Amino acid sequence: MYWSKLFGPLTILAMVLLAIPFVFGSVRHVSIGKQVLLGFLVGIAFFVGSRLIGQMGIVYGVPSVLSALLPTLIVIAITIWSYRRIR
C-alpha cells in the first residue's frame, strides 16, 4: 500500500497522458459518447487491474515495489503505443 501511494503521482500523470489520444484522436470516425465510454472502461480496467496485480504480488511473493509499479508501467507502454498510432 505504501508503494502504490508513493507512485500515485506518476500513475496520475500516466493516466492523463493516456487520455490525450482519446481527446485528439479521429473525431470523424468515433462519436464523443464512444470515446467517453472507452475512456471510462480504460479507467475501470486500470483500477481493477492495479488492485489485482497488487494482490497477486502479495500471494506470489513479488516485491511490493514491482507489484505497485507494474500497472503504471503498463499504462505508460499503452500511452506510448497510442501516441505512435496517432502519428
N, CA, C and O atoms as a CHARMM CRD file, in Angstrom:
* protein
*
  348
    1    1 MET  N      0.81500  -1.18800   0.00000 PROA 1      0.00000
    2    1 MET  CA     0.00000   0.00000   0.00000 PROA 1      0.00000
    3    1 MET  C      0.86800   1.26600   0.00000 PROA 1      0.00000
    4    1 MET  O      0.52400   2.27000  -0.62400 PROA 1      0.00000
    5    2 TYR  N      1.98800   1.19700   0.70400 PROA 2      0.00000
    6    2 TYR  CA     2.88100   2.34700   0.76700 PROA 2      0.00000
    7    2 TYR  C      3.41400   2.69700  -0.61800 PROA 2      0.00000
    8    2 TYR  O      3.42300   3.86400  -1.01100 PROA 2      0.00000
    9    3 TRP  N      3.85500   1.68600  -1.35000 PROA 3      0.00000
   10    3 TRP  CA     4.45800   1.92500  -2.65400 PROA 3      0.00000
   11    3 TRP  C      3.43600   2.42200  -3.66200 PROA 3      0.00000
   12    3 TRP  O      3.76400   3.25700  -4.50600 PROA 3      0.00000
   13    4 SER  N      2.22500   1.93800  -3.59800 PROA 4      0.00000
   14    4 SER  CA     1.20600   2.41800  -4.53600 PROA 4      0.00000
   15    4 SER  C      0.85600   3.88400  -4.25900 PROA 4      0.00000
   16    4 SER  O      0.55800   4.63700  -5.18700 PROA 4      0.00000
   17    5 LYS  N      0.89000   4.28000  -3.01000 PROA 5      0.00000
   18    5 LYS  CA     0.65600   5.69300  -2.69500 PROA 5      0.00000
   19    5 LYS  C      1.84800   6.54800  -3.10700 PROA 5      0.00000
   20    5 LYS  O      1.68300   7.70200  -3.50200 PROA 5      0.00000
   21    6 LEU  N      3.04300   5.98400  -3.01600 PROA 6      0.00000
   22    6 LEU  CA     4.23800   6.71900  -3.41300 PROA 6      0.00000
   23    6 LEU  C      4.28100   6.92900  -4.92500 PROA 6      0.00000
   24    6 LEU  O      4.70800   7.98200  -5.39900 PROA 6      0.00000
   25    7 PHE  N      3.83300   5.91500  -5.68700 PROA 7      0.00000
   26    7 PHE  CA     3.80800   6.02600  -7.13900 PROA 7      0.00000
   27    7 PHE  C      2.52800   6.65300  -7.65100 PROA 7      0.00000
   28    7 PHE  O      2.31700   6.69200  -8.86300 PROA 7      0.00000
   29    8 GLY  N      1.67600   7.13900  -6.78500 PROA 8      0.00000
   30    8 GLY  CA     0.40500   7.75200  -7.17900 PROA 8      0.00000
   31    8 GLY  C      0.54300   8.91700  -8.13900 PROA 8      0.00000
   32    8 GLY  O     -0.16500   8.94900  -9.14500 PROA 8      0.00000
   33    9 PRO  N      1.42800   9.88400  -7.87600 PROA 9      0.00000
   34    9 PRO  CA     1.57200  10.99400  -8.83600 PROA 9      0.00000
   35    9 PRO  C      2.03900  10.54300 -10.21900 PROA 9      0.00000
   36    9 PRO  O      1.60100  11.09300 -11.22900 PROA 9      0.00000
   37   10 LEU  N      2.91500   9.55600 -10.27200 PROA 10     0.00000
   38   10 LEU  CA     3.35200   9.02400 -11.56000 PROA 10     0.00000
   39   10 LEU  C      2.19400   8.34100 -12.27900 PROA 10     0.00000
   40   10 LEU  O      2.06600   8.45000 -13.49800 PROA 10     0.00000
   41   11 THR  N      1.36300   7.64800 -11.53600 PROA 11     0.00000
   42   11 THR  CA     0.19800   6.98300 -12.11500 PROA 11     0.00000
   43   11 THR  C     -0.79600   8.00600 -12.65900 PROA 11     0.00000
   44   11 THR  O     -1.34900   7.82100 -13.74300 PROA 11     0.00000
   45   12 ILE  N     -1.02100   9.06900 -11.92100 PROA 12     0.00000
   46   12 ILE  CA    -1.93600  10.11800 -12.38000 PROA 12     0.00000
   47   12 ILE  C     -1.41200  10.76600 -13.65200 PROA 12     0.00000
   48   12 ILE  O     -2.17700  11.02100 -14.58300 PROA 12     0.00000
   49   13 LEU  N     -0.11200  11.03400 -13.69500 PROA 13     0.00000
   50   13 LEU  CA     0.48700  11.61700 -14.88700 PROA 13     0.00000
   51   13 LEU  C      0.34700  10.67400 -16.08400 PROA 13     0.00000
   52   13 LEU  O      0.04200  11.11500 -17.19300 PROA 13     0.00000
   53   14 ALA  N      0.56700   9.38900 -15.86100 PROA 14     0.00000
   54   14 ALA  CA     0.43700   8.41200 -16.94300 PROA 14     0.00000
   55   14 ALA  C     -1.00500   8.32700 -17.43400 PROA 14     0.00000
   56   14 ALA  O     -1.23500   8.21800 -18.63800 PROA 14     0.00000
   57   15 MET  N     -1.97700   8.37600 -16.53000 PROA 15     0.00000
   58   15 MET  CA    -3.38200   8.31200 -16.94000 PROA 15     0.00000
   59   15 MET  C     -3.80200   9.57400 -17.70000 PROA 15     0.00000
   60   15 MET  O     -4.58300   9.49600 -18.64700 PROA 15     0.00000
   61   16 VAL  N     -3.28700  10.73000 -17.28900 PROA 16     0.00000
   62   16 VAL  CA    -3.59900  11.97000 -18.00500 PROA 16     0.00000
   63   16 VAL  C     -3.00100  11.92500 -19.40300 PROA 16     0.00000
   64   16 VAL  O     -3.64800  12.33500 -20.36700 PROA 16     0.00000
   65   17 LEU  N     -1.77300  11.43200 -19.52300 PROA 17     0.00000
   66   17 LEU  CA    -1.15800  11.31400 -20.83900 PROA 17     0.00000
   67   17 LEU  C     -1.88300  10.28800 -21.70300 PROA 17     0.00000
   68   17 LEU  O     -1.93000  10.43100 -22.92500 PROA 17     0.00000
   69   18 LEU  N     -2.44400   9.26200 -21.08400 PROA 18     0.00000
   70   18 LEU  CA    -3.22300   8.27800 -21.82100 PROA 18     0.00000
   71   18 LEU  C     -4.53900   8.86000 -22.32500 PROA 18     0.00000
   72   18 LEU  O     -5.06200   8.40800 -23.34300 PROA 18     0.00000
   73   19 ALA  N     -5.07600   9.84900 -21.62900 PROA 19     0.00000
   74   19 ALA  CA    -6.35000  10.45400 -22.03000 PROA 19     0.00000
   75   19 ALA  C     -6.20900  11.36100 -23.25400 PROA 19     0.00000
   76   19 ALA  O     -7.19000  11.60800 -23.95600 PROA 19     0.00000
   77   20 ILE  N     -5.01000  11.85300 -23.51200 PROA 20     0.00000
   78   20 ILE  CA    -4.81400  12.79200 -24.62000 PROA 20     0.00000
   79   20 ILE  C     -5.15200  12.17600 -25.97800 PROA 20     0.00000
   80   20 ILE  O     -5.80800  12.84100 -26.78000 PROA 20     0.00000
   81   21 PRO  N     -4.73900  10.93900 -26.28000 PROA 21     0.00000
   82   21 PRO  CA    -5.14600  10.38100 -27.58000 PROA 21     0.00000
   83   21 PRO  C     -6.66100  10.22000 -27.74200 PROA 21     0.00000
   84   21 PRO  O     -7.16900  10.26500 -28.86200 PROA 21     0.00000
   85   22 PHE  N     -7.37900  10.03500 -26.64500 PROA 22     0.00000
   86   22 PHE  CA    -8.83300   9.96000 -26.74400 PROA 22     0.00000
   87   22 PHE  C     -9.42200  11.30700 -27.12700 PROA 22     0.00000
   88   22 PHE  O    -10.44100  11.37300 -27.81500 PROA 22     0.00000
   89   23 VAL  N     -8.77800  12.38700 -26.68000 PROA 23     0.00000
   90   23 VAL  CA    -9.27800  13.72700 -26.96900 PROA 23     0.00000
   91   23 VAL  C     -8.91200  14.14800 -28.38900 PROA 23     0.00000
   92   23 VAL  O     -9.74900  14.67500 -29.12200 PROA 23     0.00000
   93   24 PHE  N     -7.65800  13.91400 -28.77200 PROA 24     0.00000
   94   24 PHE  CA    -7.19000  14.39000 -30.06700 PROA 24     0.00000
   95   24 PHE  C     -7.20000  13.31900 -31.15300 PROA 24     0.00000
   96   24 PHE  O     -6.62300  13.51600 -32.22300 PROA 24     0.00000
   97   25 GLY  N     -7.84300  12.20300 -30.88900 PROA 25     0.00000
   98   25 GLY  CA    -7.94500  11.14700 -31.89800 PROA 25     0.00000
   99   25 GLY  C     -8.88400  11.55900 -33.01300 PROA 25     0.00000
  100   25 GLY  O     -9.33100  12.70400 -33.07300 PROA 25     0.00000
  101   26 SER  N     -9.17700  10.62400 -33.88700 PROA 26     0.00000
  102   26 SER  CA   -10.05500  10.93400 -35.01400 PROA 26     0.00000
  103   26 SER  C    -11.49600  11.06000 -34.52200 PROA 26     0.00000
  104   26 SER  O    -12.10800  10.08100 -34.09500 PROA 26     0.00000
  105   27 VAL  N    -12.02000  12.26700 -34.58900 PROA 27     0.00000
  106   27 VAL  CA   -13.38500  12.50700 -34.14100 PROA 27     0.00000
  107   27 VAL  C    -14.39000  12.23900 -35.25200 PROA 27     0.00000
  108   27 VAL  O    -15.59400  12.21100 -34.99700 PROA 27     0.00000
  109   28 ARG  N    -13.93200  12.04800 -36.44500 PROA 28     0.00000
  110   28 ARG  CA   -14.86300  11.79400 -37.54800 PROA 28     0.00000
  111   28 ARG  C    -15.37000  10.35400 -37.53500 PROA 28     0.00000
  112   28 ARG  O    -16.50700  10.08800 -37.92600 PROA 28     0.00000
  113   29 HSD  N    -14.53300   9.43900 -37.09000 PROA 29     0.00000
  114   29 HSD  CA   -14.89500   8.03200 -37.15200 PROA 29     0.00000
  115   29 HSD  C    -15.61000   7.54800 -35.89200 PROA 29     0.00000
  116   29 HSD  O    -16.40900   6.61400 -35.95000 PROA 29     0.00000
  117   30 VAL  N    -15.32500   8.18000 -34.75800 PROA 30     0.00000
  118   30 VAL  CA   -15.87700   7.71400 -33.48700 PROA 30     0.00000
  119   30 VAL  C    -16.61300   8.88100 -32.83400 PROA 30     0.00000
  120   30 VAL  O    -16.11200  10.00500 -32.80900 PROA 30     0.00000
  121   31 SER  N    -17.80200   8.60700 -32.30700 PROA 31     0.00000
  122   31 SER  CA   -18.56800   9.67300 -31.65800 PROA 31     0.00000
  123   31 SER  C    -17.98400   9.97400 -30.28100 PROA 31     0.00000
  124   31 SER  O    -17.21000   9.18900 -29.73400 PROA 31     0.00000
  125   32 ILE  N    -18.36300  11.10100 -29.74400 PROA 32     0.00000
  126   32 ILE  CA   -17.88800  11.52400 -28.42700 PROA 32     0.00000
  127   32 ILE  C    -18.34300  10.54400 -27.35700 PROA 32     0.00000
  128   32 ILE  O    -17.59200  10.23700 -26.43100 PROA 32     0.00000
  129   33 GLY  N    -19.55800  10.05800 -27.48100 PROA 33     0.00000
  130   33 GLY  CA   -20.07000   9.10600 -26.49600 PROA 33     0.00000
  131   33 GLY  C    -19.24000   7.83500 -26.43800 PROA 33     0.00000
  132   33 GLY  O    -18.98300   7.30900 -25.35600 PROA 33     0.00000
  133   34 LYS  N    -18.82100   7.34000 -27.59300 PROA 34     0.00000
  134   34 LYS  CA   -17.98100   6.14900 -27.62400 PROA 34     0.00000
  135   34 LYS  C    -16.60900   6.42000 -27.01900 PROA 34     0.00000
  136   34 LYS  O    -16.04900   5.56400 -26.33400 PROA 34     0.00000
  137   35 GLN  N    -16.06900   7.60700 -27.27000 PROA 35     0.00000
  138   35 GLN  CA   -14.77100   7.96300 -26.69400 PROA 35     0.00000
  139   35 GLN  C    -14.85300   8.06300 -25.17600 PROA 35     0.00000
  140   35 GLN  O    -13.95500   7.60400 -24.47000 PROA 35     0.00000
  141   36 VAL  N    -15.92700   8.66200 -24.67500 PROA 36     0.00000
  142   36 VAL  CA   -16.10300   8.77600 -23.22400 PROA 36     0.00000
  143   36 VAL  C    -16.28000   7.39100 -22.60500 PROA 36     0.00000
  144   36 VAL  O    -15.69900   7.10200 -21.55900 PROA 36     0.00000
  145   37 LEU  N    -17.06800   6.54600 -23.23500 PROA 37     0.00000
  146   37 LEU  CA   -17.25900   5.19300 -22.73000 PROA 37     0.00000
  147   37 LEU  C    -15.95200   4.40700 -22.73900 PROA 37     0.00000
  148   37 LEU  O    -15.64800   3.70000 -21.77800 PROA 37     0.00000
  149   38 LEU  N    -15.19000   4.52400 -23.79600 PROA 38     0.00000
  150   38 LEU  CA   -13.90700   3.82800 -23.87000 PROA 38     0.00000
  151   38 LEU  C    -12.94300   4.33800 -22.80800 PROA 38     0.00000
  152   38 LEU  O    -12.23600   3.54400 -22.18700 PROA 38     0.00000
  153   39 GLY  N    -12.90400   5.63400 -22.59000 PROA 39     0.00000
  154   39 GLY  CA   -12.05800   6.19800 -21.54100 PROA 39     0.00000
  155   39 GLY  C    -12.47800   5.72300 -20.15700 PROA 39     0.00000
  156   39 GLY  O    -11.63300   5.42700 -19.31200 PROA 39     0.00000
  157   40 PHE  N    -13.78100   5.65100 -19.93000 PROA 40     0.00000
  158   40 PHE  CA   -14.30000   5.15100 -18.66000 PROA 40     0.00000
  159   40 PHE  C    -13.91200   3.69600 -18.45200 PROA 40     0.00000
  160   40 PHE  O    -13.49500   3.31400 -17.35900 PROA 40     0.00000
  161   41 LEU  N    -14.04600   2.88300 -19.49100 PROA 41     0.00000
  162   41 LEU  CA   -13.70500   1.47100 -19.38800 PROA 41     0.00000
  163   41 LEU  C    -12.21100   1.26200 -19.16700 PROA 41     0.00000
  164   41 LEU  O    -11.81200   0.35700 -18.43400 PROA 41     0.00000
  165   42 VAL  N    -11.39000   2.09100 -19.79400 PROA 42     0.00000
  166   42 VAL  CA    -9.94300   2.00200 -19.57300 PROA 42     0.00000
  167   42 VAL  C     -9.61400   2.34900 -18.12100 PROA 42     0.00000
  168   42 VAL  O     -8.77400   1.69500 -17.50400 PROA 42     0.00000
  169   43 GLY  N    -10.26600   3.36500 -17.57900 PROA 43     0.00000
  170   43 GLY  CA   -10.03600   3.73600 -16.18100 PROA 43     0.00000
  171   43 GLY  C    -10.46300   2.64900 -15.20400 PROA 43     0.00000
  172   43 GLY  O     -9.75100   2.35400 -14.24400 PROA 43     0.00000
  173   44 ILE  N    -11.62200   2.05600 -15.44900 PROA 44     0.00000
  174   44 ILE  CA   -12.09100   0.96400 -14.58800 PROA 44     0.00000
  175   44 ILE  C    -11.17700  -0.24500 -14.71100 PROA 44     0.00000
  176   44 ILE  O    -10.86900  -0.89500 -13.71200 PROA 44     0.00000
  177   45 ALA  N    -10.73900  -0.55300 -15.93900 PROA 45     0.00000
  178   45 ALA  CA    -9.83200  -1.68800 -16.14100 PROA 45     0.00000
  179   45 ALA  C     -8.50300  -1.44600 -15.43400 PROA 45     0.00000
  180   45 ALA  O     -7.91700  -2.37500 -14.87900 PROA 45     0.00000
  181   46 PHE  N     -8.02800  -0.20500 -15.45100 PROA 46     0.00000
  182   46 PHE  CA    -6.78500   0.09600 -14.74300 PROA 46     0.00000
  183   46 PHE  C     -6.96400  -0.08500 -13.24000 PROA 46     0.00000
  184   46 PHE  O     -6.10200  -0.65900 -12.57500 PROA 46     0.00000
  185   47 PHE  N     -8.06900   0.39900 -12.70700 PROA 47     0.00000
  186   47 PHE  CA    -8.31200   0.29100 -11.27400 PROA 47     0.00000
  187   47 PHE  C     -8.36900  -1.17000 -10.83700 PROA 47     0.00000
  188   47 PHE  O     -7.71300  -1.56500  -9.87300 PROA 47     0.00000
  189   48 VAL  N     -9.15600  -1.96400 -11.55200 PROA 48     0.00000
  190   48 VAL  CA    -9.30000  -3.38200 -11.20100 PROA 48     0.00000
  191   48 VAL  C     -7.97900  -4.11600 -11.41200 PROA 48     0.00000
  192   48 VAL  O     -7.57800  -4.92600 -10.57600 PROA 48     0.00000
  193   49 GLY  N     -7.30100  -3.83600 -12.52600 PROA 49     0.00000
  194   49 GLY  CA    -6.01900  -4.48800 -12.79900 PROA 49     0.00000
  195   49 GLY  C     -4.96100  -4.12600 -11.78700 PROA 49     0.00000
  196   49 GLY  O     -4.15700  -4.97200 -11.39400 PROA 49     0.00000
  197   50 SER  N     -4.95300  -2.88800 -11.36400 PROA 50     0.00000
  198   50 SER  CA    -3.98200  -2.45100 -10.35900 PROA 50     0.00000
  199   50 SER  C     -4.19600  -3.16500  -9.03600 PROA 50     0.00000
  200   50 SER  O     -3.24400  -3.62200  -8.40400 PROA 50     0.00000
  201   51 ARG  N     -5.44100  -3.25700  -8.62600 PROA 51     0.00000
  202   51 ARG  CA    -5.75500  -3.98500  -7.38500 PROA 51     0.00000
  203   51 ARG  C     -5.41900  -5.46500  -7.52000 PROA 51     0.00000
  204   51 ARG  O     -4.88900  -6.07500  -6.59100 PROA 51     0.00000
  205   52 LEU  N     -5.72800  -6.03600  -8.67200 PROA 52     0.00000
  206   52 LEU  CA    -5.47700  -7.45500  -8.90300 PROA 52     0.00000
  207   52 LEU  C     -3.97900  -7.75700  -8.90900 PROA 52     0.00000
  208   52 LEU  O     -3.54000  -8.73600  -8.30700 PROA 52     0.00000
  209   53 ILE  N     -3.20700  -6.93100  -9.57700 PROA 53     0.00000
  210   53 ILE  CA    -1.75300  -7.13900  -9.60500 PROA 53     0.00000
  211   53 ILE  C     -1.16500  -6.96200  -8.21000 PROA 53     0.00000
  212   53 ILE  O     -0.24800  -7.69200  -7.83300 PROA 53     0.00000
  213   54 GLY  N     -1.67000  -6.01600  -7.44900 PROA 54     0.00000
  214   54 GLY  CA    -1.19300  -5.82700  -6.07900 PROA 54     0.00000
  215   54 GLY  C     -1.45800  -7.04200  -5.20500 PROA 54     0.00000
  216   54 GLY  O     -0.58300  -7.47500  -4.45500 PROA 54     0.00000
  217   55 GLN  N     -2.66100  -7.59000  -5.29900 PROA 55     0.00000
  218   55 GLN  CA    -2.99000  -8.77400  -4.50000 PROA 55     0.00000
  219   55 GLN  C     -2.23800 -10.01200  -4.98300 PROA 55     0.00000
  220   55 GLN  O     -1.82100 -10.84000  -4.17300 PROA 55     0.00000
  221   56 MET  N     -2.06600 -10.14200  -6.29100 PROA 56     0.00000
  222   56 MET  CA    -1.30100 -11.27500  -6.81100 PROA 56     0.00000
  223   56 MET  C      0.16300 -11.17300  -6.40800 PROA 56     0.00000
  224   56 MET  O      0.82200 -12.19000  -6.19500 PROA 56     0.00000
  225   57 GLY  N      0.67100  -9.95800  -6.30400 PROA 57     0.00000
  226   57 GLY  CA     2.04200  -9.76500  -5.83900 PROA 57     0.00000
  227   57 GLY  C      2.22400 -10.24400  -4.41200 PROA 57     0.00000
  228   57 GLY  O      3.26100 -10.81100  -4.06700 PROA 57     0.00000
  229   58 ILE  N      1.21800 -10.01800  -3.58300 PROA 58     0.00000
  230   58 ILE  CA     1.28300 -10.49600  -2.19800 PROA 58     0.00000
  231   58 ILE  C      1.23300 -12.02000  -2.15900 PROA 58     0.00000
  232   58 ILE  O      1.99700 -12.65200  -1.42800 PROA 58     0.00000
  233   59 VAL  N      0.33700 -12.60900  -2.94500 PROA 59     0.00000
  234   59 VAL  CA     0.16700 -14.06600  -2.93500 PROA 59     0.00000
  235   59 VAL  C      1.41400 -14.77400  -3.45200 PROA 59     0.00000
  236   59 VAL  O      1.85400 -15.76100  -2.86200 PROA 59     0.00000
  237   60 TYR  N      1.98600 -14.28000  -4.54700 PROA 60     0.00000
  238   60 TYR  CA     3.10600 -14.96200  -5.17700 PROA 60     0.00000
  239   60 TYR  C      4.47700 -14.47200  -4.70900 PROA 60     0.00000
  240   60 TYR  O      5.50000 -14.93100  -5.21800 PROA 60     0.00000
  241   61 GLY  N      4.51200 -13.56700  -3.76800 PROA 61     0.00000
  242   61 GLY  CA     5.77900 -13.11900  -3.19500 PROA 61     0.00000
  243   61 GLY  C      6.58900 -12.20000  -4.08400 PROA 61     0.00000
  244   61 GLY  O      7.81300 -12.14600  -3.96700 PROA 61     0.00000
  245   62 VAL  N      5.92800 -11.47900  -4.96600 PROA 62     0.00000
  246   62 VAL  CA     6.60400 -10.49900  -5.82100 PROA 62     0.00000
  247   62 VAL  C      6.95200  -9.28900  -4.95500 PROA 62     0.00000
  248   62 VAL  O      6.15400  -8.90200  -4.10100 PROA 62     0.00000
  249   63 PRO  N      8.12000  -8.68700  -5.15600 PROA 63     0.00000
  250   63 PRO  CA     8.44400  -7.48700  -4.37400 PROA 63     0.00000
  251   63 PRO  C      7.36300  -6.41800  -4.51700 PROA 63     0.00000
  252   63 PRO  O      6.83200  -6.19100  -5.60400 PROA 63     0.00000
  253   64 SER  N      7.05900  -5.78400  -3.42300 PROA 64     0.00000
  254   64 SER  CA     5.94600  -4.82800  -3.41500 PROA 64     0.00000
  255   64 SER  C      6.20400  -3.62400  -4.31400 PROA 64     0.00000
  256   64 SER  O      5.25800  -3.04300  -4.84600 PROA 64     0.00000
  257   65 VAL  N      7.45600  -3.24400  -4.49100 PROA 65     0.00000
  258   65 VAL  CA     7.76100  -2.12600  -5.39000 PROA 65     0.00000
  259   65 VAL  C      7.35600  -2.48200  -6.81700 PROA 65     0.00000
  260   65 VAL  O      6.77100  -1.66600  -7.52900 PROA 65     0.00000
  261   66 LEU  N      7.67200  -3.69900  -7.22300 PROA 66     0.00000
  262   66 LEU  CA     7.34100  -4.12800  -8.58000 PROA 66     0.00000
  263   66 LEU  C      5.83800  -4.27200  -8.77800 PROA 66     0.00000
  264   66 LEU  O      5.30700  -3.87000  -9.81400 PROA 66     0.00000
  265   67 SER  N      5.15400  -4.83900  -7.80000 PROA 67     0.00000
  266   67 SER  CA     3.70600  -5.01100  -7.95400 PROA 67     0.00000
  267   67 SER  C      2.96700  -3.67800  -7.88400 PROA 67     0.00000
  268   67 SER  O      1.85600  -3.57400  -8.40400 PROA 67     0.00000
  269   68 ALA  N      3.54300  -2.66600  -7.26500 PROA 68     0.00000
  270   68 ALA  CA     2.91100  -1.34400  -7.24700 PROA 68     0.00000
  271   68 ALA  C      3.23100  -0.55700  -8.50700 PROA 68     0.00000
  272   68 ALA  O      2.42100   0.25800  -8.94800 PROA 68     0.00000
  273   69 LEU  N      4.40300  -0.78900  -9.09400 PROA 69     0.00000
  274   69 LEU  CA     4.82700  -0.01900 -10.26200 PROA 69     0.00000
  275   69 LEU  C      4.39000  -0.65500 -11.57800 PROA 69     0.00000
  276   69 LEU  O      4.29800   0.04500 -12.58600 PROA 69     0.00000
  277   70 LEU  N      4.12200  -1.93800 -11.60200 PROA 70     0.00000
  278   70 LEU  CA     3.78700  -2.64100 -12.83800 PROA 70     0.00000
  279   70 LEU  C      2.54500  -2.09000 -13.54300 PROA 70     0.00000
  280   70 LEU  O      2.59800  -1.90900 -14.75900 PROA 70     0.00000
  281   71 PRO  N      1.43500  -1.81200 -12.85900 PROA 71     0.00000
  282   71 PRO  CA     0.28100  -1.23500 -13.58500 PROA 71     0.00000
  283   71 PRO  C      0.59700   0.11700 -14.22000 PROA 71     0.00000
  284   71 PRO  O      0.11500   0.41500 -15.31300 PROA 71     0.00000
  285   72 THR  N      1.39000   0.92300 -13.55700 PROA 72     0.00000
  286   72 THR  CA     1.76900   2.22100 -14.10700 PROA 72     0.00000
  287   72 THR  C      2.65300   2.04300 -15.33100 PROA 72     0.00000
  288   72 THR  O      2.50800   2.77200 -16.31200 PROA 72     0.00000
  289   73 LEU  N      3.56300   1.08600 -15.28300 PROA 73     0.00000
  290   73 LEU  CA     4.41900   0.82700 -16.43700 PROA 73     0.00000
  291   73 LEU  C      3.60700   0.31900 -17.62200 PROA 73     0.00000
  292   73 LEU  O      3.91000   0.64600 -18.77000 PROA 73     0.00000
  293   74 ILE  N      2.59000  -0.46900 -17.35300 PROA 74     0.00000
  294   74 ILE  CA     1.72000  -0.95100 -18.42300 PROA 74     0.00000
  295   74 ILE  C      0.96800   0.22000 -19.05700 PROA 74     0.00000
  296   74 ILE  O      0.83400   0.28000 -20.27900 PROA 74     0.00000
  297   75 VAL  N      0.47900   1.14600 -18.23600 PROA 75     0.00000
  298   75 VAL  CA    -0.22700   2.32600 -18.76200 PROA 75     0.00000
  299   75 VAL  C      0.72300   3.19700 -19.57600 PROA 75     0.00000
  300   75 VAL  O      0.32900   3.73600 -20.61000 PROA 75     0.00000
  301   76 ILE  N      1.96100   3.34100 -19.12900 PROA 76     0.00000
  302   76 ILE  CA     2.93400   4.13400 -19.88300 PROA 76     0.00000
  303   76 ILE  C      3.21700   3.47200 -21.23300 PROA 76     0.00000
  304   76 ILE  O      3.33900   4.16100 -22.24600 PROA 76     0.00000
  305   77 ALA  N      3.32100   2.14700 -21.25400 PROA 77     0.00000
  306   77 ALA  CA     3.55300   1.44400 -22.51900 PROA 77     0.00000
  307   77 ALA  C      2.36400   1.61800 -23.46500 PROA 77     0.00000
  308   77 ALA  O      2.55800   1.83600 -24.66100 PROA 77     0.00000
  309   78 ILE  N      1.14500   1.52400 -22.94900 PROA 78     0.00000
  310   78 ILE  CA    -0.05000   1.72800 -23.77800 PROA 78     0.00000
  311   78 ILE  C     -0.10900   3.16500 -24.28300 PROA 78     0.00000
  312   78 ILE  O     -0.53300   3.40700 -25.41300 PROA 78     0.00000
  313   79 THR  N      0.30900   4.11600 -23.46100 PROA 79     0.00000
  314   79 THR  CA     0.32500   5.52100 -23.85600 PROA 79     0.00000
  315   79 THR  C      1.29500   5.73900 -25.00900 PROA 79     0.00000
  316   79 THR  O      0.96000   6.40900 -25.98500 PROA 79     0.00000
  317   80 ILE  N      2.48700   5.17900 -24.90100 PROA 80     0.00000
  318   80 ILE  CA     3.48000   5.32300 -25.97400 PROA 80     0.00000
  319   80 ILE  C      2.96300   4.69000 -27.25800 PROA 80     0.00000
  320   80 ILE  O      3.12900   5.25400 -28.34000 PROA 80     0.00000
  321   81 TRP  N      2.33300   3.51600 -27.14600 PROA 81     0.00000
  322   81 TRP  CA     1.77300   2.85200 -28.32200 PROA 81     0.00000
  323   81 TRP  C      0.68200   3.69300 -28.96200 PROA 81     0.00000
  324   81 TRP  O      0.62700   3.79800 -30.18700 PROA 81     0.00000
  325   82 SER  N     -0.20100   4.30200 -28.14800 PROA 82     0.00000
  326   82 SER  CA    -1.29500   5.07800 -28.71900 PROA 82     0.00000
  327   82 SER  C     -0.79600   6.38300 -29.34400 PROA 82     0.00000
  328   82 SER  O     -1.39000   6.85300 -30.31400 PROA 82     0.00000
  329   83 TYR  N      0.28200   6.98400 -28.81500 PROA 83     0.00000
  330   83 TYR  CA     0.85100   8.16400 -29.44200 PROA 83     0.00000
  331   83 TYR  C      1.44300   7.83700 -30.80100 PROA 83     0.00000
  332   83 TYR  O      1.31200   8.61100 -31.75000 PROA 83     0.00000
  333   84 ARG  N      2.09400   6.68600 -30.88900 PROA 84     0.00000
  334   84 ARG  CA     2.66800   6.28000 -32.17200 PROA 84     0.00000
  335   84 ARG  C      1.57200   5.95100 -33.18300 PROA 84     0.00000
  336   84 ARG  O      1.74700   6.16000 -34.38300 PROA 84     0.00000
  337   85 ARG  N      0.45200   5.44100 -32.70200 PROA 85     0.00000
  338   85 ARG  CA    -0.65000   5.12300 -33.59400 PROA 85     0.00000
  339   85 ARG  C     -1.31300   6.37400 -34.14600 PROA 85     0.00000
  340   85 ARG  O     -1.79000   6.36400 -35.28000 PROA 85     0.00000
  341   86 ILE  N     -1.35500   7.44800 -33.37400 PROA 86     0.00000
  342   86 ILE  CA    -1.97700   8.70500 -33.81700 PROA 86     0.00000
  343   86 ILE  C     -1.14200   9.34200 -34.92400 PROA 86     0.00000
  344   86 ILE  O     -1.70500   9.85600 -35.89100 PROA 86     0.00000
  345   87 ARG  N      0.16100   9.32300 -34.80900 PROA 87     0.00000
  346   87 ARG  CA     1.02200   9.95100 -35.80000 PROA 87     0.00000
  347   87 ARG  C      0.91000   9.19400 -37.05300 PROA 87     0.00000
  348   87 ARG  O      1.55400   9.54100 -38.04300 PROA 87     0.00000
